[in-house]
């Protein structure tokens, strides 16, 4: 993708990561395009909540404990993985941000060896 930093995983493997589309999602959100933000990553709002909770946790001990709870992070991670698989089934490999990068390192290497 031209103009934005590309996901390192996508640049190497060609496959998008569970966070792919997050930057474009926030760009659309800042521009007031909430539906565009949801399209590019439907969990952008989770990041906002996590940032707000972190700021609150600097003053509140109870919320600080939340950030140390492994089950909290397993739940958040599971949410991202589930949404990733749903998005992959719906968008991969043609639609951005979950399109396949044929110009990535490993696909390029594969083309060299299969010529």
C-alpha positions as CSV (number, residue, x, y, z in Angstrom):
1,X,0.0,0.0,0.0
2,X,1.4,3.3,-1.0
3,X,1.4,6.2,1.4
4,X,1.2,4.3,4.7
5,X,3.5,2.0,6.5
6,X,2.8,-1.5,5.5
7,X,2.3,-4.2,8.1
8,X,5.7,-6.1,8.6
9,X,3.9,-9.5,8.5
10,X,2.2,-8.6,5.2
11,X,5.4,-7.2,3.7
12,X,7.2,-10.5,4.4
13,X,4.6,-13.2,4.0
14,X,2.0,-11.5,1.9
15,X,-0.7,-12.3,4.4
16,X,-2.5,-9.6,6.5
17,X,-2.3,-9.6,10.2
18,X,-5.2,-9.4,12.7
19,X,-4.5,-5.6,13.1
20,X,-4.3,-4.9,9.3
21,X,-6.6,-1.9,8.5
22,X,-6.3,-0.3,11.9
23,X,-4.4,2.7,10.7
24,X,-6.8,3.3,7.8
25,X,-9.7,2.8,10.3
26,X,-8.4,5.6,12.5
27,X,-7.8,7.9,9.5
28,X,-11.4,7.4,8.5
29,X,-12.6,8.0,12.1
30,X,-10.6,11.3,12.3
31,X,-12.2,12.4,9.0
32,X,-15.6,11.7,10.5
33,X,-16.3,8.6,8.4
34,X,-17.4,6.1,11.1
35,X,-18.7,3.5,8.6
36,X,-15.3,3.6,6.8
37,X,-13.6,3.2,10.1
38,X,-15.7,0.1,10.8
39,X,-15.0,-1.3,7.3
40,X,-11.3,-1.1,7.6
41,X,-11.2,-2.5,11.1
42,X,-14.4,-3.2,13.1
43,X,-12.5,-3.3,16.4
44,X,-10.9,0.2,16.2
45,X,-13.1,1.2,19.2
46,X,-11.5,-1.5,21.4
47,X,-8.2,0.3,21.0
48,X,-9.7,3.5,22.1
49,X,-11.2,1.9,25.1
50,X,-7.9,0.2,26.0
51,X,-6.1,3.6,25.8
52,X,-8.8,5.2,28.0
53,X,-8.6,2.4,30.5
54,X,-4.9,2.7,30.6
55,X,-5.0,6.4,31.3
56,X,-7.6,5.8,34.0
57,X,-5.5,2.9,35.5
58,X,-2.7,5.4,36.2
59,X,-4.9,6.7,39.0
60,X,-7.2,3.8,39.8
61,X,-5.7,0.6,41.3
62,X,-8.7,-1.5,40.4
63,X,-8.4,-0.9,36.7
64,X,-4.6,-1.4,36.9
65,X,-5.3,-4.9,38.2
66,X,-7.4,-5.5,35.0
67,X,-4.3,-4.9,32.9
68,X,-2.4,-7.5,34.8
69,X,-5.1,-10.1,34.5
70,X,-4.1,-12.7,31.9
71,X,-7.8,-13.7,31.3
72,X,-8.6,-10.1,30.3
73,X,-5.8,-10.2,27.7
74,X,-6.8,-13.7,26.5
75,X,-10.4,-12.3,26.0
76,X,-9.2,-9.3,24.1
77,X,-6.8,-11.4,22.0
78,X,-9.6,-13.9,21.3
79,X,-11.9,-11.2,20.1
80,X,-9.3,-9.9,17.6
81,X,-8.5,-13.5,16.4
82,X,-12.2,-14.3,15.9
83,X,-12.9,-11.0,14.0
84,X,-9.7,-11.7,12.0
85,X,-10.9,-15.1,10.8
86,X,-14.4,-13.6,9.9
87,X,-12.8,-10.8,8.0
88,X,-10.4,-13.2,6.2
89,X,-13.4,-15.3,5.1
90,X,-15.3,-12.3,3.9
91,X,-12.5,-10.2,2.3
92,X,-9.3,-12.3,1.6
93,X,-7.6,-12.3,-0.9
94,X,-9.0,-9.5,-3.0
95,X,-10.4,-6.7,-0.8
96,X,-8.2,-4.3,1.1
97,X,-7.1,-4.3,3.9
98,X,-7.1,-8.1,3.8
99,X,-5.8,-8.4,0.3
100,X,-2.8,-10.7,-0.4
101,X,0.5,-8.9,-1.2
102,X,2.0,-10.7,-4.2
103,X,5.0,-8.3,-4.0
104,X,5.9,-9.4,-0.5
105,X,9.3,-11.1,0.2
106,X,8.2,-14.7,0.5
107,X,5.9,-14.8,-2.5
108,X,8.6,-13.1,-4.5
109,X,11.1,-15.7,-3.4
110,X,8.7,-18.4,-4.3
111,X,8.3,-17.0,-7.8
112,X,12.1,-17.0,-8.3
113,X,12.4,-20.6,-7.2
114,X,9.4,-21.8,-9.3
115,X,10.4,-20.2,-12.6
